[in-house]
Amino acid sequence: MKVVAPIVNLIALCLAGLLFLAPLLWMLLVSLQPAHFSLSDINPLNPAQWNPSHFQWGNYFHALKAQPFGLYACNTIKITALGITGELLSSALVAYAFARMRFKGRRLLFIVMLATMMLPAQVTMVPCFIMFRTLGWIDTLKPL
């Protein structure tokens, strides 16, 4: 009986892994379809129809050759790097302050910080947009 549980767990994890890999496989196969291909030609619930008749590897070359691709890639890398760096530095500083330092109002400040973290991003989206527009930061990387 002790041997069956790990095997069942392994099978369940493998099936879950396949389930989570399905969108990635779908994206890859659709990207290799011919140019005249339409998504309405394939039923996503029928994996037998996912396989293209012949792979169009040139689709990747055309995407990389497209004029603004380099700009888009650089912007993505900048935004990701700035976001990760800012989040990591600010989170580490705040975590250190709350974990190691004792100061007046620490508990209240921690509760306020937790309460603001529980707010959905959609609630603060409009006020943030208004603030960034007022500062002239729209269409810049400064809000990051």
N, CA, C and O atoms as CSV, one atom per row, in Angstrom:
chain,resi,resn,atom,element,x,y,z
A,1,MET,N,N,0.822,-1.200,0.000
A,1,MET,CA,C,0.000,0.000,0.000
A,1,MET,C,C,0.866,1.264,0.000
A,1,MET,O,O,0.490,2.291,-0.566
A,2,LYS,N,N,2.050,1.167,0.657
A,2,LYS,CA,C,2.927,2.328,0.704
A,2,LYS,C,C,3.541,2.633,-0.657
A,2,LYS,O,O,3.926,3.774,-0.913
A,3,VAL,N,N,3.637,1.655,-1.518
A,3,VAL,CA,C,4.219,1.842,-2.839
A,3,VAL,C,C,3.207,2.464,-3.797
A,3,VAL,O,O,3.599,3.168,-4.728
A,4,VAL,N,N,1.933,2.222,-3.592
A,4,VAL,CA,C,0.890,2.687,-4.510
A,4,VAL,C,C,0.719,4.199,-4.446
A,4,VAL,O,O,0.546,4.839,-5.483
A,5,ALA,N,N,0.764,4.786,-3.247
A,5,ALA,CA,C,0.530,6.223,-3.096
A,5,ALA,C,C,1.534,7.070,-3.890
A,5,ALA,O,O,1.112,7.987,-4.594
A,6,PRO,N,N,2.844,6.801,-3.804
A,6,PRO,CA,C,3.774,7.600,-4.613
A,6,PRO,C,C,3.557,7.430,-6.112
A,6,PRO,O,O,3.731,8.383,-6.873
A,7,ILE,N,N,3.181,6.237,-6.544
A,7,ILE,CA,C,2.937,6.014,-7.973
A,7,ILE,C,C,1.715,6.791,-8.428
A,7,ILE,O,O,1.722,7.392,-9.502
A,8,VAL,N,N,0.667,6.782,-7.616
A,8,VAL,CA,C,-0.545,7.545,-7.953
A,8,VAL,C,C,-0.219,9.034,-7.982
A,8,VAL,O,O,-0.671,9.754,-8.872
A,9,ASN,N,N,0.562,9.495,-7.014
A,9,ASN,CA,C,0.970,10.904,-6.998
A,9,ASN,C,C,1.774,11.262,-8.245
A,9,ASN,O,O,1.558,12.315,-8.844
A,10,LEU,N,N,2.691,10.396,-8.631
A,10,LEU,CA,C,3.510,10.647,-9.810
A,10,LEU,C,C,2.661,10.708,-11.071
A,10,LEU,O,O,2.868,11.575,-11.920
A,11,ILE,N,N,1.714,9.799,-11.194
A,11,ILE,CA,C,0.828,9.808,-12.367
A,11,ILE,C,C,-0.024,11.076,-12.382
A,11,ILE,O,O,-0.206,11.691,-13.433
A,12,ALA,N,N,-0.544,11.465,-11.222
A,12,ALA,CA,C,-1.362,12.690,-11.144
A,12,ALA,C,C,-0.529,13.916,-11.508
A,12,ALA,O,O,-1.006,14.800,-12.221
A,13,LEU,N,N,0.704,13.977,-11.028
A,13,LEU,CA,C,1.574,15.112,-11.348
A,13,LEU,C,C,1.938,15.139,-12.832
A,13,LEU,O,O,1.999,16.213,-13.431
A,14,CYS,N,N,2.176,13.990,-13.419
A,14,CYS,CA,C,2.480,13.932,-14.852
A,14,CYS,C,C,1.288,14.401,-15.681
A,14,CYS,O,O,1.456,15.141,-16.650
A,15,LEU,N,N,0.099,13.977,-15.307
A,15,LEU,CA,C,-1.104,14.419,-16.028
A,15,LEU,C,C,-1.319,15.923,-15.867
A,15,LEU,O,O,-1.675,16.611,-16.823
A,16,ALA,N,N,-1.101,16.425,-14.652
A,16,ALA,CA,C,-1.231,17.865,-14.431
A,16,ALA,C,C,-0.178,18.622,-15.243
A,16,ALA,O,O,-0.469,19.677,-15.805
A,17,GLY,N,N,1.038,18.091,-15.305
A,17,GLY,CA,C,2.085,18.725,-16.108
A,17,GLY,C,C,1.713,18.786,-17.583
A,17,GLY,O,O,1.928,19.805,-18.239
A,18,LEU,N,N,1.162,17.707,-18.097
A,18,LEU,CA,C,0.709,17.699,-19.496
A,18,LEU,C,C,-0.403,18.714,-19.719
A,18,LEU,O,O,-0.448,19.391,-20.746
A,19,LEU,N,N,-1.296,18.809,-18.742
A,19,LEU,CA,C,-2.391,19.776,-18.849
A,19,LEU,C,C,-1.849,21.204,-18.921
A,19,LEU,O,O,-2.346,22.023,-19.693
A,20,PHE,N,N,-0.827,21.498,-18.112
A,20,PHE,CA,C,-0.260,22.838,-18.108
A,20,PHE,C,C,0.636,23.100,-19.318
A,20,PHE,O,O,0.852,24.255,-19.686
A,21,LEU,N,N,1.153,22.054,-19.935
A,21,LEU,CA,C,1.977,22.222,-21.130
A,21,LEU,C,C,1.141,22.348,-22.408
A,21,LEU,O,O,1.665,22.755,-23.445
A,22,ALA,N,N,-0.125,22.012,-22.348
A,22,ALA,CA,C,-0.982,22.055,-23.532
A,22,ALA,C,C,-1.032,23.446,-24.172
A,22,ALA,O,O,-0.915,23.535,-25.394
A,23,PRO,N,N,-1.201,24.538,-23.409
A,23,PRO,CA,C,-1.202,25.858,-24.065
A,23,PRO,C,C,0.116,26.189,-24.759
A,23,PRO,O,O,0.119,26.818,-25.817
A,24,LEU,N,N,1.234,25.770,-24.171
A,24,LEU,CA,C,2.536,26.001,-24.790
A,24,LEU,C,C,2.646,25.237,-26.110
A,24,LEU,O,O,3.128,25.773,-27.108
A,25,LEU,N,N,2.203,23.999,-26.106
A,25,LEU,CA,C,2.208,23.199,-27.322
A,25,LEU,C,C,1.287,23.811,-28.374
A,25,LEU,O,O,1.633,23.860,-29.554
A,26,TRP,N,N,0.127,24.271,-27.948
A,26,TRP,CA,C,-0.826,24.923,-28.858
A,26,TRP,C,C,-0.179,26.153,-29.502
A,26,TRP,O,O,-0.279,26.341,-30.714
A,27,MET,N,N,0.478,26.984,-28.702
A,27,MET,CA,C,1.131,28.191,-29.215
A,27,MET,C,C,2.215,27.836,-30.227
A,27,MET,O,O,2.315,28.460,-31.283
A,28,LEU,N,N,3.018,26.840,-29.904
A,28,LEU,CA,C,4.088,26.424,-30.805
A,28,LEU,C,C,3.529,25.919,-32.131
A,28,LEU,O,O,4.016,26.306,-33.193
A,29,LEU,N,N,2.524,25.070,-32.082
A,29,LEU,CA,C,1.968,24.509,-33.303
A,29,LEU,C,C,1.251,25.556,-34.154
A,29,LEU,O,O,1.335,25.514,-35.381
A,30,VAL,N,N,0.555,26.481,-33.527
A,30,VAL,CA,C,-0.112,27.544,-34.291
A,30,VAL,C,C,0.930,28.460,-34.937
A,30,VAL,O,O,0.711,28.953,-36.043
A,31,SER,N,N,2.060,28.694,-34.260
A,31,SER,CA,C,3.090,29.568,-34.829
A,31,SER,C,C,3.764,28.946,-36.042
A,31,SER,O,O,4.383,29.655,-36.835
A,32,LEU,N,N,3.653,27.640,-36.197
A,32,LEU,CA,C,4.271,26.954,-37.329
A,32,LEU,C,C,3.297,26.710,-38.482
A,32,LEU,O,O,3.653,26.049,-39.457
A,33,GLN,N,N,2.094,27.226,-38.385
A,33,GLN,CA,C,1.098,27.063,-39.448
A,33,GLN,C,C,1.433,27.975,-40.637
A,33,GLN,O,O,2.150,28.961,-40.472
A,34,PRO,N,N,0.922,27.654,-41.827
A,34,PRO,CA,C,1.134,28.528,-42.985
A,34,PRO,C,C,0.462,29.889,-42.793
A,34,PRO,O,O,-0.405,30.048,-41.933
A,35,ALA,N,N,0.871,30.859,-43.600
A,35,ALA,CA,C,0.372,32.230,-43.458
A,35,ALA,C,C,-1.138,32.321,-43.686
A,35,ALA,O,O,-1.803,33.141,-43.054
A,36,HIS,N,N,-1.683,31.503,-44.565
A,36,HIS,CA,C,-3.109,31.585,-44.859
A,36,HIS,C,C,-3.969,30.873,-43.815
A,36,HIS,O,O,-5.190,30.809,-43.957
A,37,PHE,N,N,-3.341,30.341,-42.774
A,37,PHE,CA,C,-4.025,29.579,-41.740
A,37,PHE,C,C,-4.902,30.488,-40.889
A,37,PHE,O,O,-4.533,31.625,-40.597
A,38,SER,N,N,-6.053,29.982,-40.498
A,38,SER,CA,C,-6.959,30.699,-39.608
A,38,SER,C,C,-7.223,29.838,-38.382
A,38,SER,O,O,-7.340,28.617,-38.493
A,39,LEU,N,N,-7.316,30.462,-37.221
A,39,LEU,CA,C,-7.573,29.704,-36.006
A,39,LEU,C,C,-8.932,29.022,-36.032
A,39,LEU,O,O,-9.156,28.051,-35.309
A,40,SER,N,N,-9.837,29.523,-36.858
A,40,SER,CA,C,-11.147,28.876,-36.945
A,40,SER,C,C,-11.054,27.536,-37.681
A,40,SER,O,O,-12.006,26.755,-37.659
A,41,ASP,N,N,-9.914,27.261,-38.333
A,41,ASP,CA,C,-9.730,25.983,-39.031
A,41,ASP,C,C,-9.495,24.824,-38.069
A,41,ASP,O,O,-9.623,23.662,-38.455
A,42,ILE,N,N,-9.149,25.135,-36.806
A,42,ILE,CA,C,-8.785,24.085,-35.854
A,42,ILE,C,C,-9.685,24.155,-34.631
A,42,ILE,O,O,-9.984,25.232,-34.115
A,43,ASN,N,N,-10.104,22.990,-34.184
A,43,ASN,CA,C,-10.841,22.876,-32.933
A,43,ASN,C,C,-9.814,22.641,-31.827
A,43,ASN,O,O,-9.161,21.598,-31.822
A,44,PRO,N,N,-9.648,23.595,-30.872
A,44,PRO,CA,C,-8.615,23.423,-29.845
A,44,PRO,C,C,-8.878,22.234,-28.928
A,44,PRO,O,O,-7.961,21.768,-28.251
A,45,LEU,N,N,-10.093,21.743,-28.894
A,45,LEU,CA,C,-10.401,20.605,-28.036
A,45,LEU,C,C,-10.085,19.273,-28.703
A,45,LEU,O,O,-10.195,18.219,-28.076
A,46,ASN,N,N,-9.694,19.319,-29.973
A,46,ASN,CA,C,-9.355,18.104,-30.695
A,46,ASN,C,C,-7.862,18.124,-31.036
A,46,ASN,O,O,-7.477,18.663,-32.074
A,47,PRO,N,N,-7.017,17.543,-30.174
A,47,PRO,CA,C,-5.572,17.595,-30.399
A,47,PRO,C,C,-5.130,16.963,-31.715
A,47,PRO,O,O,-4.031,17.252,-32.188
A,48,ALA,N,N,-5.944,16.119,-32.310
A,48,ALA,CA,C,-5.568,15.507,-33.586
A,48,ALA,C,C,-5.470,16.556,-34.688
A,48,ALA,O,O,-4.738,16.355,-35.657
A,49,GLN,N,N,-6.188,17.668,-34.565
A,49,GLN,CA,C,-6.163,18.729,-35.576
A,49,GLN,C,C,-5.053,19.752,-35.336
A,49,GLN,O,O,-4.850,20.636,-36.168
A,50,TRP,N,N,-4.333,19.652,-34.225
A,50,TRP,CA,C,-3.310,20.642,-33.902
A,50,TRP,C,C,-2.119,20.578,-34.832
A,50,TRP,O,O,-1.508,21.609,-35.114
A,51,ASN,N,N,-1.776,19.413,-35.309
A,51,ASN,CA,C,-0.565,19.227,-36.089
A,51,ASN,C,C,-0.702,19.878,-37.473
A,51,ASN,O,O,-1.603,19.518,-38.230
A,52,PRO,N,N,0.176,20.827,-37.811
A,52,PRO,CA,C,0.106,21.439,-39.143
A,52,PRO,C,C,0.484,20.423,-40.231
A,52,PRO,O,O,1.228,19.474,-39.982
A,53,SER,N,N,-0.044,20.643,-41.431
A,53,SER,CA,C,0.256,19.726,-42.531
A,53,SER,C,C,1.752,19.749,-42.858
A,53,SER,O,O,2.345,18.699,-43.105
A,54,HIS,N,N,2.358,20.924,-42.860
A,54,HIS,CA,C,3.812,21.029,-42.972
A,54,HIS,C,C,4.249,22.261,-42.176
A,54,HIS,O,O,3.605,23.310,-42.215
A,55,PHE,N,N,5.343,22.107,-41.468
A,55,PHE,CA,C,5.813,23.164,-40.577
A,55,PHE,C,C,6.418,24.318,-41.367
A,55,PHE,O,O,7.172,24.104,-42.317
A,56,GLN,N,N,6.087,25.522,-40.975
A,56,GLN,CA,C,6.611,26.740,-41.603
A,56,GLN,C,C,7.619,27.391,-40.650
A,56,GLN,O,O,7.282,28.337,-39.937
A,57,TRP,N,N,8.852,26.884,-40.642
A,57,TRP,CA,C,9.876,27.427,-39.750
A,57,TRP,C,C,10.247,28.857,-40.126
A,57,TRP,O,O,10.805,29.589,-39.308
A,58,GLY,N,N,9.942,29.257,-41.354
A,58,GLY,CA,C,10.231,30.619,-41.792
A,58,GLY,C,C,9.402,31.667,-41.058
A,58,GLY,O,O,9.741,32.850,-41.093
A,59,ASN,N,N,8.332,31.262,-40.399
A,59,ASN,CA,C,7.517,32.220,-39.637
A,59,ASN,C,C,8.352,32.909,-38.563
A,59,ASN,O,O,8.185,34.104,-38.315
A,60,TYR,N,N,9.248,32.163,-37.928
A,60,TYR,CA,C,10.097,32.759,-36.901
A,60,TYR,C,C,11.092,33.741,-37.512
A,60,TYR,O,O,11.363,34.792,-36.931
A,61,PHE,N,N,11.631,33.409,-38.667
A,61,PHE,CA,C,12.556,34.306,-39.345
A,61,PHE,C,C,11.852,35.615,-39.718
A,61,PHE,O,O,12.408,36.700,-39.543
A,62,HIS,N,N,10.630,35.501,-40.230
A,62,HIS,CA,C,9.880,36.705,-40.604
A,62,HIS,C,C,9.542,37.559,-39.377
A,62,HIS,O,O,9.568,38.787,-39.452
A,63,ALA,N,N,9.228,36.921,-38.263
A,63,ALA,CA,C,8.927,37.675,-37.040
A,63,ALA,C,C,10.169,38.400,-36.531
A,63,ALA,O,O,10.083,39.550,-36.100
A,64,LEU,N,N,11.322,37.735,-36.578
A,64,LEU,CA,C,12.560,38.366,-36.117
A,64,LEU,C,C,13.027,39.460,-37.064
A,64,LEU,O,O,13.667,40.423,-36.640
A,65,LYS,N,N,12.706,39.314,-38.351
A,65,LYS,CA,C,13.123,40.293,-39.352
A,65,LYS,C,C,12.222,41.532,-39.358
A,65,LYS,O,O,12.613,42.577,-39.878
A,66,ALA,N,N,11.032,41.424,-38.791
A,66,ALA,CA,C,10.099,42.551,-38.773
A,66,ALA,C,C,10.772,43.758,-38.117
A,66,ALA,O,O,11.492,43.609,-37.130
A,67,GLN,N,N,10.540,44.929,-38.654
A,67,GLN,CA,C,11.269,46.134,-38.281
A,67,GLN,C,C,11.220,46.465,-36.785
A,67,GLN,O,O,12.287,46.652,-36.200
A,68,PRO,N,N,10.067,46.551,-36.132
A,68,PRO,CA,C,10.122,46.999,-34.731
A,68,PRO,C,C,10.401,45.884,-33.731
A,68,PRO,O,O,10.319,46.128,-32.528
A,69,PHE,N,N,10.724,44.675,-34.172
A,69,PHE,CA,C,10.917,43.560,-33.239
A,69,PHE,C,C,12.046,43.841,-32.255
A,69,PHE,O,O,11.895,43.570,-31.064
A,70,GLY,N,N,13.166,44.375,-32.717
A,70,GLY,CA,C,14.285,44.685,-31.832
A,70,GLY,C,C,13.909,45.701,-30.773
A,70,GLY,O,O,14.300,45.576,-29.612
A,71,LEU,N,N,13.147,46.713,-31.178
A,71,LEU,CA,C,12.690,47.722,-30.220
A,71,LEU,C,C,11.779,47.091,-29.177
A,71,LEU,O,O,11.908,47.374,-27.986
A,72,TYR,N,N,10.865,46.243,-29.614
A,72,TYR,CA,C,9.954,45.578,-28.684
A,72,TYR,C,C,10.731,44.681,-27.722
A,72,TYR,O,O,10.437,44.654,-26.527
A,73,ALA,N,N,11.702,43.959,-28.227
A,73,ALA,CA,C,12.502,43.071,-27.380
A,73,ALA,C,C,13.297,43.875,-26.353
A,73,ALA,O,O,13.355,43.498,-25.182
A,74,CYS,N,N,13.913,44.989,-26.786
A,74,CYS,CA,C,14.678,45.831,-25.854
A,74,CYS,C,C,13.773,46.437,-24.788
A,74,CYS,O,O,14.144,46.483,-23.615
A,75,ASN,N,N,12.591,46.902,-25.184
A,75,ASN,CA,C,11.654,47.458,-24.211
A,75,ASN,C,C,11.221,46.401,-23.200
A,75,ASN,O,O,11.111,46.687,-22.008
A,76,THR,N,N,10.977,45.195,-23.669
A,76,THR,CA,C,10.573,44.121,-22.763
A,76,THR,C,C,11.678,43.808,-21.770
A,76,THR,O,O,11.416,43.625,-20.581
A,77,ILE,N,N,12.909,43.746,-22.252
A,77,ILE,CA,C,14.039,43.451,-21.367
A,77,ILE,C,C,14.229,44.575,-20.355
A,77,ILE,O,O,14.459,44.311,-19.175
A,78,LYS,N,N,14.136,45.836,-20.806
A,78,LYS,CA,C,14.280,46.971,-19.889
A,78,LYS,C,C,13.195,46.960,-18.824
A,78,LYS,O,O,13.481,47.104,-17.635
A,79,ILE,N,N,11.956,46.791,-19.249
A,79,ILE,CA,C,10.842,46.812,-18.306
A,79,ILE,C,C,10.963,45.678,-17.295
A,79,ILE,O,O,10.730,45.876,-16.102
A,80,THR,N,N,11.323,44.502,-17.767
A,80,THR,CA,C,11.467,43.351,-16.868
A,80,THR,C,C,12.615,43.569,-15.892
A,80,THR,O,O,12.461,43.334,-14.694
A,81,ALA,N,N,13.750,44.008,-16.385
A,81,ALA,CA,C,14.915,44.211,-15.519
A,81,ALA,C,C,14.648,45.304,-14.481
A,81,ALA,O,O,14.967,45.133,-13.304
A,82,LEU,N,N,14.068,46.420,-14.909
A,82,LEU,CA,C,13.771,47.501,-13.970
A,82,LEU,C,C,12.730,47.065,-12.941
A,82,LEU,O,O,12.858,47.376,-11.757
A,83,GLY,N,N,11.714,46.356,-13.383
A,83,GLY,CA,C,10.673,45.909,-12.460
A,83,GLY,C,C,11.202,44.935,-11.419
A,83,GLY,O,O,10.897,45.057,-10.233
A,84,ILE,N,N,11.991,43.974,-11.863
A,84,ILE,CA,C,12.545,42.981,-10.930
A,84,ILE,C,C,13.512,43.644,-9.958
A,84,ILE,O,O,13.470,43.373,-8.758
A,85,THR,N,N,14.380,44.508,-10.465
A,85,THR,CA,C,15.358,45.176,-9.609
A,85,THR,C,C,14.668,46.061,-8.576
A,85,THR,O,O,14.998,46.007,-7.391
A,86,GLY,N,N,13.729,46.860,-9.014
A,86,GLY,CA,C,13.009,47.739,-8.082
A,86,GLY,C,C,12.238,46.964,-7.033
A,86,GLY,O,O,12.261,47.310,-5.852
A,87,GLU,N,N,11.555,45.916,-7.462
A,87,GLU,CA,C,10.782,45.093,-6.521
A,87,GLU,C,C,11.696,44.406,-5.518
A,87,GLU,O,O,11.397,44.374,-4.324
A,88,LEU,N,N,12.793,43.864,-5.986
A,88,LEU,CA,C,13.718,43.153,-5.106
A,88,LEU,C,C,14.345,44.093,-4.077
A,88,LEU,O,O,14.388,43.772,-2.890
A,89,LEU,N,N,14.827,45.241,-4.522
A,89,LEU,CA,C,15.463,46.185,-3.593
A,89,LEU,C,C,14.472,46.737,-2.578
A,89,LEU,O,O,14.756,46.750,-1.380
A,90,SER,N,N,13.314,47.192,-3.044
A,90,SER,CA,C,12.355,47.781,-2.108
A,90,SER,C,C,11.804,46.732,-1.146
A,90,SER,O,O,11.622,47.022,0.036
A,91,SER,N,N,11.537,45.528,-1.627
A,91,SER,CA,C,11.016,44.469,-0.750
A,91,SER,C,C,12.047,44.062,0.292
A,91,SER,O,O,11.698,43.842,1.452
A,92,ALA,N,N,13.297,43.962,-0.099
A,92,ALA,CA,C,14.350,43.572,0.852
A,92,ALA,C,C,14.526,44.624,1.936
A,92,ALA,O,O,14.693,44.284,3.107
A,93,LEU,N,N,14.491,45.894,1.559
A,93,LEU,CA,C,14.659,46.956,2.552
A,93,LEU,C,C,13.498,46.977,3.537
A,93,LEU,O,O,13.707,47.097,4.745
A,94,VAL,N,N,12.291,46.861,3.032
A,94,VAL,CA,C,11.114,46.890,3.905
A,94,VAL,C,C,11.082,45.648,4.792
A,94,VAL,O,O,10.764,45.739,5.977
A,95,ALA,N,N,11.408,44.492,4.223
A,95,ALA,CA,C,11.417,43.255,5.012
A,95,ALA,C,C,12.450,43.337,6.133
A,95,ALA,O,O,12.181,42.914,7.257
A,96,TYR,N,N,13.605,43.868,5.836
A,96,TYR,CA,C,14.636,44.011,6.865
A,96,TYR,C,C,14.164,44.942,7.975
A,96,TYR,O,O,14.357,44.654,9.156
A,97,ALA,N,N,13.545,46.059,7.594
A,97,ALA,CA,C,13.078,47.022,8.597
A,97,ALA,C,C,12.017,46.403,9.503
A,97,ALA,O,O,12.059,46.592,10.719
A,98,PHE,N,N,11.089,45.683,8.941
A,98,PHE,CA,C,10.040,45.082,9.759
A,98,PHE,C,C,10.568,43.903,10.585
A,98,PHE,O,O,10.076,43.666,11.689
A,99,ALA,N,N,11.543,43.171,10.084
A,99,ALA,CA,C,12.027,41.992,10.791
A,99,ALA,C,C,13.026,42.329,11.898
A,99,ALA,O,O,13.011,41.686,12.947
A,100,ARG,N,N,13.877,43.307,11.691
A,100,ARG,CA,C,14.987,43.540,12.617
A,100,ARG,C,C,14.863,44.807,13.466
A,100,ARG,O,O,15.439,44.875,14.552
A,101,MET,N,N,14.136,45.787,12.998
A,101,MET,CA,C,14.095,47.059,13.721
A,101,MET,C,C,12.816,47.173,14.541
A,101,MET,O,O,11.738,46.779,14.096
A,102,ARG,N,N,12.954,47.715,15.735
A,102,ARG,CA,C,11.814,47.978,16.600
A,102,ARG,C,C,11.610,49.480,16.641
A,102,ARG,O,O,12.504,50.221,17.049
A,103,PHE,N,N,10.432,49.936,16.218
A,103,PHE,CA,C,10.147,51.366,16.230
A,103,PHE,C,C,8.674,51.574,16.543
A,103,PHE,O,O,7.853,50.667,16.406
A,104,LYS,N,N,8.365,52.783,16.965
A,104,LYS,CA,C,7.002,53.109,17.370
A,104,LYS,C,C,6.084,53.101,16.140
A,104,LYS,O,O,6.422,53.672,15.103
A,105,GLY,N,N,4.939,52.459,16.266
A,105,GLY,CA,C,3.973,52.390,15.171
A,105,GLY,C,C,4.272,51.297,14.162
A,105,GLY,O,O,3.670,51.250,13.089
A,106,ARG,N,N,5.205,50.418,14.510
A,106,ARG,CA,C,5.617,49.343,13.589
A,106,ARG,C,C,4.461,48.423,13.239
A,106,ARG,O,O,4.264,48.084,12.072
A,107,ARG,N,N,3.697,48.020,14.242
A,107,ARG,CA,C,2.576,47.109,14.003
A,107,ARG,C,C,1.513,47.776,13.126
A,107,ARG,O,O,0.992,47.156,12.198
A,108,LEU,N,N,1.196,49.025,13.417
A,108,LEU,CA,C,0.192,49.740,12.630
A,108,LEU,C,C,0.661,49.902,11.183
A,108,LEU,O,O,-0.116,49.707,10.248
A,109,LEU,N,N,1.916,50.256,11.008
A,109,LEU,CA,C,2.461,50.417,9.661
A,109,LEU,C,C,2.450,49.087,8.899
A,109,LEU,O,O,2.171,49.050,7.701
A,110,PHE,N,N,2.755,48.002,9.609
A,110,PHE,CA,C,2.739,46.678,8.977
A,110,PHE,C,C,1.312,46.305,8.556
A,110,PHE,O,O,1.108,45.764,7.470
A,111,ILE,N,N,0.345,46.588,9.399
A,111,ILE,CA,C,-1.057,46.300,9.061
A,111,ILE,C,C,-1.501,47.134,7.869
A,111,ILE,O,O,-2.195,46.627,6.988
A,112,VAL,N,N,-1.115,48.397,7.827
A,112,VAL,CA,C,-1.469,49.252,6.684
A,112,VAL,C,C,-0.831,48.717,5.408
A,112,VAL,O,O,-1.473,48.681,4.359
A,113,MET,N,N,0.437,48.299,5.496
A,113,MET,CA,C,1.109,47.745,4.320
A,113,MET,C,C,0.408,46.471,3.842
A,113,MET,O,O,0.188,46.304,2.643
A,114,LEU,N,N,0.057,45.580,4.759
A,114,LEU,CA,C,-0.657,44.360,4.380
A,114,LEU,C,C,-2.021,44.676,3.776
A,114,LEU,O,O,-2.440,44.023,2.820
A,115,ALA,N,N,-2.713,45.666,4.322
A,115,ALA,CA,C,-4.028,46.035,3.797
A,115,ALA,C,C,-3.918,46.565,2.370
A,115,ALA,O,O,-4.762,46.259,1.529
A,116,THR,N,N,-2.895,47.348,2.096
A,116,THR,CA,C,-2.733,47.859,0.728
A,116,THR,C,C,-2.335,46.758,-0.233
A,116,THR,O,O,-2.670,46.826,-1.416
A,117,MET,N,N,-1.621,45.731,0.248
A,117,MET,CA,C,-1.254,44.610,-0.615
A,117,MET,C,C,-2.475,43.774,-0.987
A,117,MET,O,O,-2.487,43.111,-2.024
A,118,MET,N,N,-3.497,43.808,-0.140
A,118,MET,CA,C,-4.693,43.019,-0.399
A,118,MET,C,C,-5.641,43.703,-1.389
A,118,MET,O,O,-6.596,43.086,-1.861
A,119,LEU,N,N,-5.381,44.963,-1.699
A,119,LEU,CA,C,-6.212,45.656,-2.687
A,119,LEU,C,C,-5.927,45.112,-4.085
A,119,LEU,O,O,-4.763,44.956,-4.455
A,120,PRO,N,N,-6.955,44.824,-4.857
A,120,PRO,CA,C,-6.705,44.401,-6.239
A,120,PRO,C,C,-6.102,45.554,-7.044
A,120,PRO,O,O,-6.390,46.723,-6.786
A,121,ALA,N,N,-5.273,45.211,-8.012
A,121,ALA,CA,C,-4.608,46.226,-8.836
A,121,ALA,C,C,-5.624,47.087,-9.590
A,121,ALA,O,O,-5.358,48.257,-9.866
A,122,GLN,N,N,-6.790,46.515,-9.926
A,122,GLN,CA,C,-7.797,47.256,-10.674
A,122,GLN,C,C,-8.342,48.446,-9.868
A,122,GLN,O,O,-8.779,49.439,-10.449
A,123,VAL,N,N,-8.317,48.346,-8.548
A,123,VAL,CA,C,-8.831,49.422,-7.701
A,123,VAL,C,C,-7.922,50.642,-7.776
A,123,VAL,O,O,-8.402,51.776,-7.751
A,124,THR,N,N,-6.632,50.420,-7.867
A,124,THR,CA,C,-5.683,51.534,-7.872
A,124,THR,C,C,-5.275,51.974,-9.279
A,124,THR,O,O,-4.482,52.905,-9.428
A,125,MET,N,N,-5.802,51.322,-10.302
A,125,MET,CA,C,-5.371,51.609,-11.669
A,125,MET,C,C,-5.700,53.044,-12.099
A,125,MET,O,O,-4.836,53.742,-12.631
A,126,VAL,N,N,-6.925,53.482,-11.877
A,126,VAL,CA,C,-7.323,54.835,-12.308
A,126,VAL,C,C,-6.588,55.904,-11.502
A,126,VAL,O,O,-6.062,56.840,-12.104
A,127,PRO,N,N,-6.522,55.813,-10.154
A,127,PRO,CA,C,-5.745,56.828,-9.431
A,127,PRO,C,C,-4.277,56.871,-9.846
A,127,PRO,O,O,-3.690,57.950,-9.927
A,128,CYS,N,N,-3.684,55.726,-10.107
A,128,CYS,CA,C,-2.282,55.710,-10.566
A,128,CYS,C,C,-2.151,56.379,-11.928
A,128,CYS,O,O,-1.208,57.136,-12.159
A,129,PHE,N,N,-3.091,56.106,-12.834
A,129,PHE,CA,C,-3.039,56.737,-14.142
A,129,PHE,C,C,-3.137,58.255,-14.013
A,129,PHE,O,O,-2.389,58.982,-14.668
A,130,ILE,N,N,-4.046,58.735,-13.180
A,130,ILE,CA,C,-4.200,60.184,-12.992
A,130,ILE,C,C,-2.919,60.787,-12.420
A,130,ILE,O,O,-2.476,61.847,-12.861
A,131,MET,N,N,-2.327,60.110,-11.441
A,131,MET,CA,C,-1.089,60.609,-10.837
A,131,MET,C,C,0.044,60.635,-11.872
A,131,MET,O,O,0.779,61.620,-11.951
A,132,PHE,N,N,0.194,59.570,-12.662
A,132,PHE,CA,C,1.253,59.527,-13.666
A,132,PHE,C,C,1.022,60.557,-14.769
A,132,PHE,O,O,1.978,61.145,-15.275
A,133,ARG,N,N,-0.236,60.781,-15.146
A,133,ARG,CA,C,-0.537,61.790,-16.160
A,133,ARG,C,C,-0.183,63.176,-15.637
A,133,ARG,O,O,0.370,63.994,-16.372
A,134,THR,N,N,-0.499,63.447,-14.367
A,134,THR,CA,C,-0.179,64.732,-13.757
A,134,THR,C,C,1.331,64.964,-13.720
A,134,THR,O,O,1.797,66.085,-13.926
A,135,LEU,N,N,2.079,63.916,-13.461
A,135,LEU,CA,C,3.543,64.029,-13.416
A,135,LEU,C,C,4.181,64.035,-14.803
A,135,LEU,O,O,5.379,64.286,-14.934
A,136,GLY,N,N,3.388,63.761,-15.835
A,136,GLY,CA,C,3.919,63.730,-17.195
A,136,GLY,C,C,4.681,62.438,-17.503
A,136,GLY,O,O,5.579,62.437,-18.346
A,137,TRP,N,N,4.337,61.357,-16.837
A,137,TRP,CA,C,5.053,60.104,-16.983
A,137,TRP,C,C,4.377,59.119,-17.930
A,137,TRP,O,O,4.841,57.987,-18.064
A,138,ILE,N,N,3.314,59.515,-18.575
A,138,ILE,CA,C,2.640,58.613,-19.497
A,138,ILE,C,C,3.553,58.371,-20.702
A,138,ILE,O,O,4.190,59.305,-21.188
A,139,ASP,N,N,3.622,57.131,-21.187
A,139,ASP,CA,C,4.476,56.707,-22.308
A,139,ASP,C,C,5.963,56.825,-21.998
A,139,ASP,O,O,6.776,57.057,-22.893
A,140,THR,N,N,6.317,56.663,-20.710
A,140,THR,CA,C,7.723,56.611,-20.310
A,140,THR,C,C,7.923,55.391,-19.408
A,140,THR,O,O,6.961,54.728,-19.022
A,141,LEU,N,N,9.176,55.109,-19.082
A,141,LEU,CA,C,9.464,53.997,-18.182
A,141,LEU,C,C,9.484,54.440,-16.709
A,141,LEU,O,O,9.703,53.610,-15.826
A,142,LYS,N,N,9.264,55.710,-16.435
A,142,LYS,CA,C,9.353,56.233,-15.075
A,142,LYS,C,C,8.383,55.582,-14.092
A,142,LYS,O,O,8.779,55.365,-12.946
A,143,PRO,N,N,7.144,55.256,-14.453
A,143,PRO,CA,C,6.253,54.639,-13.462
A,143,PRO,C,C,6.778,53.306,-12.919
A,143,PRO,O,O,6.361,52.863,-11.849
A,144,LEU,N,N,7.671,52.683,-13.639
A,144,LEU,CA,C,8.227,51.421,-13.128
A,144,LEU,C,C,9.077,51.668,-11.912
A,144,LEU,O,O,9.629,50.727,-11.343
